[in-house]
Amino acid sequence: MVESRVGRQVLHCTGDSGESLMAVPSRYILHQGPMLGALARAAFVAAKSAAGQANGKPAQIPGPIVSARIPARPADLVRDYISHLGGDPAWYRGQVPAHLFPQWVFPLQARGIEGLQYPIQRVLNGGSRLRMNAPLPLGEPYELKVQLLDIDDNGRRAVIHQRAITSTSTHPEAIVADIYGIVPLGGGDKSAKRKDDRPRVPVMARELARWNLGTHVGLEFAKLTGDFNPIHWIPPAARASGFRNVINHGFSTMARAIEGLNRSLFSGEVGRLEAIDVKFTKPLVLPAKVGLYIDDDRVFVGDAPGGPAYLVGTYSVRS
């Protein structure tokens, strides 16, 4: 009980300051070549599509497996990534957090859906299920396989389901991430969707932490992961996409939630969390003051109990 209260105070103090413990160095951008290349390629494909030069084709389901060897992650980047999200690098003891997976998965993920008939430049992050079967050793290269598994198209939106498997030298499926991208299509009966239907934080949910997220967190997360989508750090770009201001990365909200669980529930034992399955239900516009909540095995990020949720999900713990 005492450890849980102390952990809550540390996270609460860090979050309420609205600032990271230290500014994220811009030199980390030099490590993001594959991610930046994938973003540039996506922009190129989007431009060709807008000009009528791209020929989308029906998807092969399941799609081909795209694979790559991932170089070892830089130790200083991993350390600052953990600290940025409210975690403690000492908890990991030579490990890479599993929730850093988008940094090496996204380039192959983008290649796996590049030829689809959908406007991929409009894809939104719908959520992810992350299974942590074994630790990711720091300083070791990984083997990565990404595959398109399914597309659910109901005329209004298409949900693209991909699976990414990261292997280490000792475990063939160290982490398995199922990633769901949502492509709005604009058809169907929009009147059926009402704001009242959006998920909310349960009134009786228990608050584990509260964060004061400044507008800078989007740029800092981008430096650490390479996801420089401008809606996360350039206000005019975000407003041009229909948002009031920049929005937090969905995977940043997920990773911050995981580190909140590590601190408040597991006292820094990062191996306790076995799996987490989340949906991003509402854009988290920055700046924002939000809380992390649990209700049994359910987890939420939202403004307050009874209020709208930005993330909803479930988690499981190793016995």
C-alpha positions in Angstrom: 0.0 0.0 0.0 2.8 2.4 0.9 4.7 1.6 -2.3 1.6 2.2 -4.4 1.0 5.6 -2.8 4.6 6.7 -3.2 4.5 5.6 -6.9 1.3 7.5 -7.4 2.9 10.7 -5.9 6.0 10.5 -8.1 3.9 10.0 -11.3 1.4 12.7 -10.2 4.2 15.2 -9.5 5.9 14.5 -12.8 2.7 14.6 -14.8 1.3 17.7 -13.1 4.4 19.7 -13.9 3.5 19.5 -17.6 7.1 19.1 -18.4 9.4 16.1 -19.0 12.2 15.4 -16.5 14.5 16.6 -19.3 14.2 17.8 -22.9 14.5 15.0 -25.4 17.6 15.6 -27.5 17.1 16.3 -31.2 20.1 14.0 -32.0 17.7 11.1 -31.7 16.3 12.0 -35.0 19.4 10.6 -36.6 18.3 7.1 -35.4 14.9 7.4 -37.1 15.9 6.9 -40.7 13.6 3.9 -41.5 10.6 5.6 -39.9 11.2 8.9 -41.7 11.7 7.0 -44.9 8.4 5.3 -44.4 6.6 8.6 -43.8 8.1 10.1 -46.9 7.1 7.1 -48.9 3.6 7.3 -47.6 3.4 11.0 -48.5 4.7 10.2 -52.0 2.0 7.5 -52.5 -0.7 9.8 -51.2 0.4 12.5 -53.7 0.3 10.0 -56.6 -3.2 8.9 -55.5 -4.4 12.5 -55.4 -3.0 12.9 -58.9 -4.8 9.8 -60.1 -1.6 8.0 -60.8 -1.9 5.2 -58.2 -3.8 2.0 -59.0 -5.1 0.5 -55.8 -5.9 -3.2 -56.0 -7.9 -5.6 -53.8 -5.9 -7.0 -50.9 -4.6 -10.5 -50.7 -5.8 -11.9 -47.3 -3.7 -12.9 -45.6 -1.0 -10.9 -47.2 2.6 -11.8 -47.7 5.0 -11.7 -44.8 7.3 -8.7 -44.8 10.5 -9.3 -42.8 13.6 -7.4 -41.7 16.5 -7.6 -39.2 16.3 -4.7 -36.7 19.5 -3.3 -35.4 20.0 -3.0 -31.6 18.3 0.0 -30.1 20.5 2.8 -28.7 20.7 2.5 -24.9 20.5 6.3 -24.4 17.4 6.6 -26.6 15.7 3.7 -24.7 16.5 5.3 -21.3 15.1 8.7 -22.3 12.1 7.1 -23.9 11.2 5.3 -20.7 11.7 8.5 -18.7 9.6 10.6 -21.1 6.6 8.2 -20.4 6.9 8.4 -16.6 8.7 5.1 -16.2 12.0 4.4 -14.4 14.8 3.0 -16.6 16.1 1.1 -13.6 13.1 -1.2 -13.8 14.1 -2.6 -17.1 17.6 -3.8 -16.2 19.0 -4.3 -19.7 15.7 -4.6 -21.5 13.8 -2.6 -24.1 10.2 -1.8 -23.3 7.9 -3.8 -25.5 5.7 -0.7 -26.1 8.5 0.8 -28.1 7.6 -1.6 -30.9 6.1 1.0 -33.2 9.5 2.5 -33.7 10.7 -0.5 -35.6 7.4 -2.0 -36.8 5.9 1.0 -38.6 8.2 1.0 -41.6 7.3 -2.6 -42.5 3.7 -2.0 -41.5 3.5 0.8 -44.1 5.1 -1.4 -46.8 2.6 -4.2 -46.1 -0.4 -2.0 -46.9 1.1 0.3 -49.6 -0.7 -1.2 -52.6 -4.2 -1.3 -51.1 -7.2 0.3 -52.8 -7.9 2.5 -49.7 -6.7 6.1 -49.1 -3.9 5.0 -46.8 -2.8 8.5 -46.1 -6.0 8.9 -44.1 -5.5 5.9 -41.9 -6.1 6.4 -38.2 -4.6 4.4 -35.3 -7.5 2.4 -34.0 -5.8 0.4 -31.3 -3.4 -2.5 -30.6 -3.1 -5.7 -28.7 0.4 -6.3 -27.3 1.4 -9.7 -26.0 4.7 -9.8 -24.1 6.0 -13.4 -24.1 9.6 -12.7 -23.3 11.9 -9.7 -22.6 13.5 -7.8 -25.4 17.3 -7.7 -24.5 18.9 -4.3 -24.8 21.9 -4.2 -27.2 20.6 -7.2 -29.3 19.3 -7.1 -32.9 15.8 -8.5 -33.5 14.0 -10.3 -36.3 10.7 -8.8 -37.4 7.8 -10.2 -39.4 4.7 -8.2 -40.4 1.7 -9.5 -42.1 -1.7 -8.2 -43.2 -4.3 -10.5 -41.7 -7.7 -9.0 -42.4 -9.7 -6.0 -43.7 -13.2 -5.3 -42.3 -14.9 -2.9 -44.7 -18.5 -1.9 -43.9 -18.7 1.0 -46.4 -18.2 3.7 -43.7 -14.7 2.7 -42.7 -12.2 -0.1 -43.3 -10.4 -1.6 -40.4 -7.0 -3.0 -41.4 -5.6 -5.7 -39.1 -1.9 -6.4 -39.2 0.3 -8.6 -37.0 3.9 -7.8 -36.1 6.1 -10.5 -34.5 9.4 -9.4 -33.0 11.8 -12.3 -32.3 15.0 -12.4 -30.2 17.9 -14.9 -30.2 16.2 -16.9 -27.5 12.4 -16.5 -28.3 10.8 -16.7 -31.7 7.8 -14.6 -30.6 9.1 -12.4 -27.8 6.4 -9.8 -28.5 3.4 -10.1 -30.7 1.5 -6.9 -31.7 -1.8 -6.8 -33.4 -2.3 -3.4 -34.9 -5.6 -2.0 -36.2 -5.7 0.9 -38.6 -9.0 2.7 -39.4 -9.6 4.3 -42.8 -12.7 6.5 -42.9 -14.6 6.0 -46.2 -17.5 8.4 -45.8 -20.3 6.1 -46.7 -23.2 4.7 -44.7 -25.6 6.3 -42.2 -23.6 8.8 -40.2 -26.6 9.7 -38.1 -26.3 6.3 -36.4 -23.2 7.5 -34.6 -23.8 9.8 -31.7 -21.5 11.4 -29.2 -23.5 9.7 -26.3 -22.4 6.3 -27.7 -18.7 7.0 -27.1 -16.9 5.0 -24.4 -16.7 6.6 -21.0 -14.6 6.1 -17.8 -16.7 4.1 -15.3 -18.0 6.2 -12.4 -16.5 3.8 -9.9 -13.1 3.4 -11.6 -10.0 3.8 -9.5 -7.6 6.5 -10.5 -3.9 5.4 -10.6 -2.3 8.6 -11.9 -3.0 12.0 -13.3 -1.0 13.6 -16.1 -0.6 17.2 -17.3 0.4 16.8 -20.9 1.8 19.8 -22.6 1.8 20.5 -26.4 5.5 19.5 -26.4 4.9 15.8 -25.7 4.0 15.2 -29.4 7.4 16.5 -30.7 9.3 14.7 -27.9 7.6 11.3 -28.7 8.3 11.9 -32.4 12.0 12.4 -31.7 12.1 9.2 -29.7 10.1 7.0 -32.2 10.4 8.8 -35.6 6.6 9.3 -35.9 6.7 12.8 -37.2 3.1 12.9 -38.5 2.5 16.7 -38.3 -0.9 16.4 -36.6 1.0 15.5 -33.4 3.4 18.5 -33.3 2.5 21.2 -35.8 -0.7 23.1 -34.8 -1.7 24.4 -38.3 -1.4 20.8 -39.7 -3.6 19.5 -36.9 -6.2 22.2 -37.4 -6.2 21.5 -41.2 -7.0 17.9 -40.3 -10.0 19.0 -38.2 -8.5 19.1 -34.7 -8.5 22.1 -32.3 -4.8 21.6 -31.8 -2.1 18.9 -32.0 -3.2 15.5 -30.7 -1.2 13.0 -28.7 0.1 9.9 -30.5 -2.1 6.9 -29.7 0.9 4.8 -29.0 2.2 7.5 -26.6 -1.1 7.3 -24.6 -0.8 3.4 -24.6 2.8 3.4 -23.5 2.2 6.0 -20.8 -0.7 3.8 -19.5 1.6 0.8 -19.4 4.2 2.7 -17.4 1.5 3.9 -15.1 0.4 0.3 -14.4 4.1 -0.6 -13.9 4.5 2.1 -11.3 1.2 2.0 -9.4 0.2 -1.7 -9.6 3.4 -3.6 -10.1 5.9 -1.5 -8.1 8.3 -1.5 -11.1 8.2 -5.2 -11.9 7.8 -4.7 -15.6 7.6 -8.5 -16.2 4.2 -8.7 -14.4 2.2 -7.3 -17.4 1.5 -10.2 -19.8 -0.8 -8.5 -22.4 -2.7 -5.3 -23.0 -5.5 -4.7 -25.6 -6.5 -1.1 -26.2 -8.7 1.0 -28.5 -8.1 4.7 -29.1 -11.7 6.0 -28.9 -11.2 9.8 -29.1 -8.3 12.0 -30.1 -6.5 13.4 -27.1 -6.0 17.1 -28.0 -3.0 18.7 -26.3 -2.5 20.3 -23.9 -4.6 18.1 -21.6 -5.0 17.0 -18.0 -6.1 13.3 -18.0 -6.1 10.4 -15.6 -5.3 6.7 -15.8 -8.0 4.5 -14.3 -8.7 0.8 -13.8 -11.8 -1.1 -13.1 -11.0 -4.8 -12.5 -9.0 -5.9 -15.5 -10.1 -2.9 -17.6 -8.0 0.2 -18.1 -9.0 3.7 -19.2 -7.4 7.1 -20.0 -9.9 9.9 -19.6 -10.7 13.3 -18.1 -12.5 12.0 -15.0 -14.8 9.1 -13.8 -18.0 9.4 -15.8 -16.3 11.5 -18.5 -15.3 10.5 -22.0 -12.4 8.1 -22.5 -9.5 8.5 -25.0 -8.3 5.0 -24.5 -10.2 1.9 -23.3 -8.8 -1.6 -22.9 -8.1 -4.7 -20.9 -4.9 -6.1 -19.4 -3.7 -9.4 -18.0 -1.1 -10.1 -15.4 1.3 -13.1 -15.0 0.6 -15.1 -11.8 
